[in-house]
Amino acid sequence: MPTYQQTYRMQPATAHPPQQSPARYTRLSVHPVSGALGAEVTGAELGDCDAATFAELERALTDHLALFVRDQALDPEQQIALARRFGPPMPWPYAKPLPGYPEITELRSEPEDQYNFGGSWHQDSLNFERPPKITMLYGVECPEVGGDTSFSNQYLAWDTLAEDLKEKLTGLKAVNSAAKSYSGQVGTDEVKDHTATPLTFTLDQEQEMEHPVAQTHPVTGRKALYVNNAFTARFSGMSEEESLPLLHQLWEHAITPEFTCRFRWQKGTLAIWDNRCTMHYAHNDYAGCRRVMRRIPIEGDRPV
């Protein structure tokens, strides 16, 4: 029998404990969607929920990292009011806001569009000094098939790194750049011309920001891997060429399938996710269809 060189790596078993054993709630029902993260929430009308229900929602978000709440009839005012309960909404300077609502960006894909918004694995806005702690996305119009969003648990991504690699990365910072995301292989103008989302990014808006490679979550105290292929350009004190071999390793590891869940949208669904310990990816598999979402990021702290 011939001997061959193994070219793949078996993934050891992983689990995020709250997925197997969700907390008990009196106002909500929580249904995990994978072993890694994510839960569907039922039993709540979030447009006008009381303090006790909101407290359970916050606890569920801390445990499950991403929540999906279907059948919500939220107008823009209600969505903004709910966002404010998590913290100050954070205007996003790279697109025109929804008219009359500076807190909301409408992410729109029309049938003729080639590119979508969020079509890479990323945490939101790592080029900001204080990236959003939470992102809220509401489905206004969704394709019958396609347009899912996938999420990845970055606690698991960090925890499963080799101990010598974690030691090497502890205390290390990375430089994050919007120019990497918006003026890369597909140029800024090319994306603007082929997506209905009203992007306004120009290179004179570019800013670079250093953040830890492993962020310590301010609520749970756990470390989460905090680099992504959309924004992270290089390690601090190193060139891009020197940084890329290890960055590629981290980016690939961060989206290991066992760390992920994939969520199918429907009109009236609200997704809320913790940007500090998850990555997400918007699937662009609905050519010829319309997709309209309302997005509100919520201001976070400087990552440590």
C-alpha positions in Angstrom: 0.0 0.0 0.0 1.5 3.4 -1.0 2.3 6.0 1.6 1.1 9.5 1.1 1.8 12.8 2.8 -1.2 14.1 4.7 -2.2 17.5 3.5 -5.2 18.3 5.8 -5.6 18.7 9.5 -8.3 17.0 11.5 -10.1 19.4 13.7 -10.3 18.4 17.4 -13.8 18.4 18.9 -14.9 21.9 20.1 -17.9 23.3 21.9 -19.2 26.5 23.4 -20.9 25.4 26.6 -23.9 27.7 26.5 -24.9 26.2 23.2 -25.3 22.8 24.8 -26.8 24.1 28.1 -28.7 27.3 27.6 -29.7 29.3 30.6 -33.3 29.3 31.7 -35.3 32.4 30.9 -38.7 33.5 32.0 -39.4 36.1 29.2 -37.6 34.5 26.3 -37.1 31.1 24.7 -33.6 30.5 23.4 -32.8 27.9 20.7 -29.1 27.4 19.8 -28.4 27.0 16.1 -25.0 25.3 16.3 -22.5 24.0 18.8 -20.3 27.1 18.4 -22.5 30.1 18.7 -25.8 31.6 17.7 -29.4 31.2 19.0 -32.9 31.9 17.7 -35.0 33.8 20.3 -38.7 33.6 20.5 -41.4 35.0 22.8 -40.3 38.7 22.5 -41.7 41.7 20.7 -38.5 43.8 20.8 -40.1 47.0 19.5 -41.6 47.6 23.0 -40.0 45.2 25.5 -39.9 45.8 29.2 -36.7 46.0 31.3 -36.9 42.4 32.4 -37.1 41.1 28.9 -34.3 43.3 27.7 -32.1 42.1 30.6 -32.7 38.5 29.5 -31.8 39.5 25.9 -28.5 41.0 27.0 -27.7 37.8 29.0 -28.5 35.6 26.0 -26.3 37.8 23.8 -23.4 37.4 26.2 -23.9 33.6 26.3 -24.6 32.9 22.6 -22.7 35.8 20.9 -25.3 36.2 18.1 -29.1 36.3 18.4 -31.7 35.9 15.7 -35.3 37.1 16.4 -37.9 36.5 13.7 -41.2 38.1 13.0 -40.4 41.6 14.4 -42.3 44.5 12.9 -39.7 47.3 13.6 -39.9 50.7 12.0 -36.7 52.8 12.0 -37.6 54.6 15.2 -38.2 51.4 17.1 -35.0 49.9 15.8 -33.0 53.0 16.9 -34.7 53.0 20.3 -33.8 49.3 20.9 -30.2 50.0 19.8 -29.9 52.8 22.3 -30.7 50.4 25.1 -27.4 48.7 24.3 -25.5 51.9 23.9 -25.0 55.0 21.7 -25.6 54.2 18.0 -22.4 54.8 16.0 -22.8 56.7 12.7 -20.9 55.0 9.9 -19.0 57.6 7.7 -18.5 55.5 4.6 -22.1 55.4 3.3 -25.1 57.8 3.1 -27.4 57.2 6.0 -31.1 56.3 5.6 -32.8 59.6 4.9 -34.0 61.1 8.2 -32.2 58.5 10.3 -28.4 59.2 10.7 -28.0 56.2 12.9 -29.1 53.7 10.2 -27.3 52.6 7.1 -29.5 50.8 4.5 -27.6 47.9 3.0 -29.2 47.4 -0.4 -28.5 44.9 -3.1 -30.5 45.2 -6.4 -30.9 42.3 -8.9 -28.2 43.7 -11.2 -25.5 44.2 -8.5 -22.3 42.3 -8.7 -21.0 43.0 -5.2 -22.6 43.0 -1.8 -21.8 44.8 1.5 -19.9 42.7 4.0 -18.8 40.0 1.6 -15.6 39.0 3.5 -15.0 37.5 7.0 -14.6 40.5 9.3 -15.3 42.2 12.6 -16.9 45.6 11.9 -14.8 48.8 11.6 -11.5 47.7 13.1 -9.9 50.8 11.6 -11.9 52.9 14.2 -10.4 53.8 17.6 -13.5 52.4 19.3 -15.0 49.7 17.0 -18.7 48.9 17.6 -19.3 46.5 20.4 -22.6 45.3 18.9 -24.1 45.3 15.5 -27.8 45.2 14.8 -29.2 44.2 11.4 -32.9 44.1 10.4 -34.3 42.3 7.3 -36.6 44.6 5.3 -36.6 42.6 2.1 -34.8 39.2 1.8 -34.4 36.7 -1.1 -36.4 33.5 -1.0 -33.1 31.6 -1.2 -29.5 32.9 -0.5 -28.2 36.0 1.3 -27.4 34.1 4.5 -25.0 35.5 7.0 -22.4 33.2 8.7 -20.8 33.9 12.1 -17.6 32.6 13.7 -16.8 32.3 17.5 -13.5 34.1 18.1 -13.3 32.9 21.7 -13.0 29.4 20.2 -10.5 30.6 17.6 -8.2 31.9 20.3 -8.7 29.0 22.8 -7.8 26.4 20.2 -4.5 28.0 19.1 -1.3 26.2 20.1 0.0 27.4 23.5 3.3 28.6 22.0 1.5 30.6 19.4 -0.8 32.2 22.0 2.3 33.1 24.0 3.8 34.7 20.9 0.6 36.7 20.1 -0.2 37.8 23.7 0.5 41.6 23.9 1.1 41.9 20.1 -0.9 44.5 18.2 -1.9 44.7 14.6 -2.5 47.7 12.3 -6.0 47.8 10.8 -6.8 49.8 7.7 -10.0 50.7 5.8 -8.0 51.1 2.6 -7.2 47.4 2.7 -11.0 46.7 2.7 -12.2 49.3 0.2 -9.3 49.7 -2.3 -7.9 46.2 -2.6 -8.2 43.7 -5.5 -11.6 45.1 -6.4 -11.1 48.9 -6.4 -13.2 51.4 -4.6 -14.9 52.8 -7.7 -15.6 49.3 -9.0 -17.4 48.3 -5.9 -19.3 51.6 -5.7 -20.5 51.3 -9.3 -21.8 47.7 -8.8 -23.6 47.8 -5.5 -26.8 49.7 -4.6 -25.6 50.4 -1.1 -24.7 54.2 -1.1 -21.0 53.9 -0.3 -19.1 57.2 0.0 -15.6 55.9 1.0 -12.7 57.8 -0.5 -9.0 57.2 0.3 -8.7 60.6 2.0 -10.9 59.2 4.7 -8.4 56.5 5.4 -7.2 55.9 8.9 -5.1 53.2 10.4 -5.6 52.0 14.0 -3.7 49.6 16.2 -5.6 47.0 18.2 -4.6 43.9 20.2 -4.4 40.7 18.2 -6.3 39.1 21.1 -8.9 41.3 22.6 -10.0 40.8 26.2 -13.8 41.0 26.3 -14.9 43.7 28.8 -17.9 41.7 30.1 -16.7 38.1 30.1 -13.0 38.6 30.6 -12.2 36.0 27.9 -9.7 36.5 25.1 -11.0 36.5 21.5 -8.9 36.6 18.3 -9.2 40.0 16.9 -7.7 40.1 13.3 -9.4 39.7 10.0 -8.6 39.6 6.3 -10.8 42.7 5.5 -9.0 45.2 7.8 -5.8 43.8 9.3 -2.9 44.8 7.2 0.2 43.9 9.3 1.5 43.4 12.8 2.7 46.5 14.6 6.5 47.0 14.1 6.5 44.6 11.1 6.1 45.0 7.4 3.2 43.5 5.5 5.5 41.0 3.8 6.8 39.9 7.2 3.3 39.7 8.7 1.3 37.9 6.0 2.4 34.3 6.6 1.2 34.3 10.2 -1.8 36.5 9.4 -2.9 34.0 6.7 -2.6 31.2 9.3 -4.8 33.1 11.8 -7.4 34.1 9.2 -7.8 30.5 8.1 -8.0 29.3 11.6 -10.5 31.9 12.6 -13.1 30.6 10.2 -12.7 26.9 11.0 -16.2 25.4 10.2 -16.5 24.0 13.8 -16.4 27.6 15.1 -19.3 28.8 12.9 -23.0 29.0 12.3 -25.0 30.0 9.2 -28.2 31.9 9.5 -31.0 32.2 6.9 -32.8 35.5 6.7 -36.5 36.2 6.4 -38.3 39.5 6.2 -38.8 40.9 9.7 -35.8 39.1 11.3 -33.5 41.1 13.6 -30.0 39.9 14.2 -27.8 41.2 17.0 -24.2 40.1 17.4 -21.3 40.9 19.6 -18.6 42.4 17.4 -15.9 41.9 20.0 -15.9 38.1 19.9 -17.4 37.2 16.6 -16.7 37.5 12.9 -19.3 37.5 10.2 -19.7 37.0 6.5 -22.5 38.1 4.1 -23.0 35.4 1.4 -23.4 36.9 -2.1 -25.4 34.0 -3.6 -28.6 35.7 -4.7 -27.8 37.3 -8.0 -30.9 38.6 -9.7 -32.7 39.2 -6.4 -33.2 42.2 -4.1 -32.0 42.3 -0.5 -32.6 45.3 1.8 -31.3 45.5 5.4 -31.1 48.2 8.1 -27.9 48.3 10.0 -27.0 50.0 13.3 -23.6 49.6 14.9 -23.4 50.4 18.6 -20.4 52.2 20.0 -17.8 50.2 21.9 -14.7 50.8 24.0 -11.1 50.9 22.9 -10.1 47.2 22.6 -7.6 46.0 25.2 
